[in-house]
């Protein structure tokens, strides 16, 4: 095979063999669109359009990425004529050597958020659809030329044998799709700090889990509370610094990642004393505002608006700018029950989905109202106020990082960008 294989030749290989690829030498590549390949990938992925993202969510990347993996600009067929150019950047990659190649290419960098994406959840019911198929959150850091992952639970299922955290654990070894989300404008110093915190936490994982840090299975019980100090972030720092605070703190996966990124301005080598005592260090700063259930970015799109935890598919629908009948049809499909689809989920997620299905009726009404005419949009806004003051806490679900990236590029509350989706073979 020629060392100078062109992008179109590589796409031809894809077209001939679905997503299967032969190993290729390193080359400078860009994400490329090809109609025939796009059709075959669409059939292979078989995801609803609201599992893709608008074009404006994408991070700016160089056009000469050095990698042997295939870079595909996938446009969802149902968004072909949409103003938002709805689709995914796909990195088609062999599992062997994945951590090294992602580090070398720069497609995954220190501080990036790794979202476990379950394409098979598409159309399985309201809960998996509103979650956009995202089931878990980890954080990446690059060390010794390799991408490492750090996840809570801090155990071998997620970090692998010997807590190596190099994308070879049972969780990542059995994962087929992974979204990469990048916090905006991280400085080299902030990346250095994140790396230092991650290495400390990884090296102490066997000692601190589950005695000092455990896993919280209740995603509706965040530690964050508006206008309250971020003592739980301070506590995470204390544990990583080996200060051994009394008691135990339980965090779910996305809360752990949110907290670790909120330490980005703290250098563990110089701020250790600041973590002692009862006051939260001034260097602790939220990486992203935790979200209410619904936001107000649709339909106004103003710079000061914000998105909500339940707004993911809504932002895609807004980008599609569909005729009224098509919009109603798509919304109905998001909230339709699908017992057969639920069977594709794990037992734990399936139970949550069944329990949550009846609770999405109000959200469906909100979707219908907020994307309609002026009166409907006004009524949808009123409904959103009801959601946000119904006792449901502000939160940072696994999907919230992707949702944040889908707000308009100039939105002052947007702190995330979508990099790509890694398709692991």
N, C-alpha and C positions, 0 to 999 in steps of 0.2 A: 504493500500500500504506500502511495506517495507520501513523503514527509510534508509536502505542501498541499495536502488535501484541502480543497476549497470548501467554503461554507455550504455551497449548493451541492457539492458531491456528498458532504456529510449528511445533508438533509435527504439526499437520494437514498442513502443507506437506511435512514430512519423510515422512509416511505416503503422500502422493500421489506423491512423487518420489524414493523411496529416500533417498540421502544428499545429493542435489543440492539446493542452496538458492540463492535469489536474495539479493543483498546487502540487508541490512537496516540501518536507522538504529541508532545507539547507544541502548541501553536498559538499565535495571537488571534483571538476570536472575539466576535461580538454576537449579541442575540439577534438571530435572523428569522424572518418570517418566510414560509413557503406554503402555498395554498394546499398542495397535495398532502404534505406532511401534516399540516394543521388538521386536515380532515381525519387523518388516521389517529392522531393524538387525541382528538376530540372523542373519537369512538372508544379509544383505549381508556382514557380517564373517566369518561361518562359522568361528569359532574354537572350539577345545575349551574346556571350562569351566576347565581349569587354566591357561589364558592370562589369566583374569580374576583379581581379587583380592578377599579378604574385605572387608566393609564397615569393619572396624576398622583397616584400613590407611590410610584416608583422612585427609588433613589437614583441620583445621577451616578453613573458608572463609566469607567473608561471604555473606549471602543476597541481596545486591544488587550483583552483579558488573556493571560497566558495559562492555558489549560488544555488537557486532552479530552475533557468532558465536553459534551455537546450543549451548545447554548441556543435555545429555541425561544423565539418570540411567539407565544401561543395566544391566539385571539379566539375567544369563545364564539362559536357559531351563532348563538342567540344574541350576541352583542355586536354582530358584524356591522350593522349600520348605526350603532350607538355613538353619540357624541363623546362618550367617556372612554372609548377604545378599551372595552372590558376584556381582560385576559390574564395571563400569568407569564412571567419569565421562568422558563424551565431549564434547569441544569440536569441533563440526563447523565447519570454517573454510575459507574461500577462501584460496588461496595468495598472491594479491596483497595486499600490505599486512599480512601475517601478523605480522611482527616488531613493527610499530607497535601493532597491536591487542592482542597478548599483553602488551606492556609496559604499555599504558594500563589494561588490565583488572586487572593484578596477578596474572594466572594464571601468569605466568612472572616470577620475580624473580632478582636477583643471587644467585648461589650455587646455584641450582637445577640439578639433574642432568637432562640430556636423553638418554633411552634410545631408540635407533632400534628400533622394534618391527615385526617382520615377521609379520603375521597369516597369511600364506600358509605359514609354517613349521608351522602347527598340524597335528599328526598325521603329520609327515614322518619320524618316527623318534625314538629315545631322546635323541640329542644336542639337536636343535632343541626337543624337548618339554621337557626338563629345563632348557634355557636360556630357556624360556617365550617363545620367539620374539624374544629380544633379541640384536641383533647388534653394537651399537656404543654408546659412551658419549661425550657431550660435556658441557660446562658452560656455563651461561648467565650473562650479565651485562647489566645494563640501562644504556645510555648514550645521551644525546641523544634520549630518548623512544623508544628502539628496543631490542628484545632482540637481543643479539649472542651468537654461539656461539664457543667456543674448543675445538678438538679436536686431538688428536695422531692421525695425521700433521698437522703444521703446514704444510699445502700448499693449493693452490688447490682441490683436489677437495673439501676439507672447509671451508676458509675463504672460498673464492670469489675472484673476480677482484679484484686489489688487496688481498687478505687482509682484505676488509671484515668477514667473519664476521657476516653479518646474515641467516642462514638462506636464502641464495640460492645457495649453492655447489651443485655437481653432486650431492653427497651429499644435501643437504636439499631440493634442487629435485626430486629423484626419490623422496623419502621420502613415504609415505602416512600413516604412523602414528608417533607419538612420545609415549612416557610422560614425564611430568614428575614428578620426585621431589625433595622439599624436605628438606634437612638441618634437623633440629629446632632451634628456639630460637636461630637466628642473630641476633645483635644488629646494630644499625645500624652500629656500629663494625666488626664482623666483615665485614659486607657491603661496607663502604667499603674494607676491606683487600683483600678478594677482587677487587673491581672494579679496584683499583690494580694488583694482580698480573696480572690478566687483560689489562688494557690494555698493560702493559709487555711481556707475553709476545706479545700479538698484534702490537704495533708492531715487535717484533724477529724475528718469525717467519721472514721471508725470509733474515735474516742467520744465525740459529742453527740452522735446520733444513736439511739433516740433519747439519750439521757438528758441532754441540754436543749437540743432541737429535735422536735418530732414532727410528724406530718398531720396536718389538720384536714380532715376529709369533708368538712363543711365549708364549701366555697361561698356560702352566704354569711359567713362570720369573719369578715376581715378585721385585722387589728387596727386599721386606719379609722380615725374619727375626725371629722372636720374641726379645725381650730384646736386640736389637742396635739401636744408634742409627740414626735415620732420616737417614743421610747422603745418600741419594738425594733426599730432600725438600730438604735443605739445598742440594744441588747444583742442583736446579731453581731455587731462590731465587737462587743465585749467578748463574745464566745470565740470569734475568729482570732482575737488577740490573746486568747488563753487566760483571760481575766476571771473566768469561771464564776459568773454571776449565779446567785442562788435560784433554784427553781428550774422550770422548763418552759420553753416557748414553742408553740406549735404553729406551723405555717403551711399553707398549701403552695403548690409549685409556683404559680404566678406571683404570689405574695413574696415568696423568697427571692425571686428574680427582681421584682420591683424594689425590694429593700436593698439588695446588693448593689443595684444601679444607683440607688439614692446615696450610696457611700462614695460616689465617683470623685468628689472633691476632697475626700479625706485620705491622706497618705498614712497608711498604718505605721510607717516607720517614724513619723514625726508627730502624729496626733494621738498616740496611744493614751497619754495621760488625760486627754480631753474626754475620753470615754468613761473615765472613772467618776464615781459620784452620781448624783441624781439629775444633772442637767444634760440635755441632749446637745452634743457638739454643734456649733454653728455651721460646720462644713456639711452636715447632713441636709440634703435638699431633695425633694421628690423629683423623680425622673419624669413623671407624668401625673397630671391631676387624676385621681381616681374618679370613675364615672358614675353618674346617676343612671337610673334605668333607661331613660330616654333623654335625648338632647334637643337642641334647637337649631342645629346646622342645616337641617332640612325643614322648610324650603328656603330659608333666608340667605344662607351661604356667606354671611358677614364674617369679618376677620375675628370678631370676638365671640363667635358662637362656639358650641362644643357638641360633641357626640356622646351618645349613651351606650350602655352595655347591650341594649337590644337593637341598636341601630345598624348593625353590620349589613345585612341584606338590604335594608332600606337605602343605604348609601349607594349600593350597586344599582338598585331600581332607579334612584334619582339620576344616576349617571346614564342609564339606558335611555331615559326620556321617551318611554314607550307610549303608543296610543292608549287611550283609556281602557279599551277592552283587553288589550294584551297585558296592561299593568295589573288589572284586576285578576286576570287568570294567573299571572305569576305570583301575586300575593297569596291567592288561594292555595297554590301548590306548596308554599312555604309552611303553611299552618295545617295542611291536611294530615290526618293520621295515616300511618303506613306500617301495620304490624309486621309485614314481611321485611321491610327495610330495617326495622329494629333488630331483627335477628342477626344482622351483620355487625352489631355493636357488641362490646364486651358485656358481661352480665351486670357489672356495676353501672356502666353508663346506660344500659338498657333500662335498669330499674329507675334511675333518675329521670330518663326521658318519659317513661310511662307516668311517673308521679307528676311531672311538670306539664304534660300535655294539656290538661284542662285549664291550667293557669295562664295559657297564652291567648285566651279569647280576647282579653282587653288589648293586648299588644296588636293583635290582628286588626281590631277596630281602629287603633291608632295608625297603623300602616295605611289602611284604606283612606283615612281622613286626611292625613298629613300630606299625601301625594296627589290630592284631588284639586278641585277648584278653590277659589279664594275662601268661600265659606267653610268648605271641608278642611282646608289648611288651618283656618282659625280654630275650628273645633278640635282638630288634632293637637294644636298647641295647648289648648285648655286641657285636653286629656293627658298630655305629657306632664303637666303640672301635677295632676292627680297621681300619676305613677311616681313622680319624684318625691312626693311627700306622703307616700303610703307606708313609711316605716322601713323601706328597703334601703340598706346602707350604701354609700358610695363604695365602689369596689374596683378591683383590677383583675378581672377574669383573664384566662389565657387568651381569649379572643380580643380583649380590649386593646392590646398592643397593635393588632392588625387594624382594628377599627380606627384607632388614632391616626394611622398612616393614610386612611382614606378620606380624611378631611381635606378641604382645599389646600393647595400648596402654601398659600399666604396666610393661612389661619394661624393666629398667634398661640393657640392652644395645641397646635400640632407639634409633637416632639419626636415623631417616629417616621421612618420611611420603609417601604417594602423593597427588599433587595431582589429576591428570587425565591423560587420553589425548587428544592433539590428532589429529583426523582431518583431513588436509589434502587439499583437493580441487583 
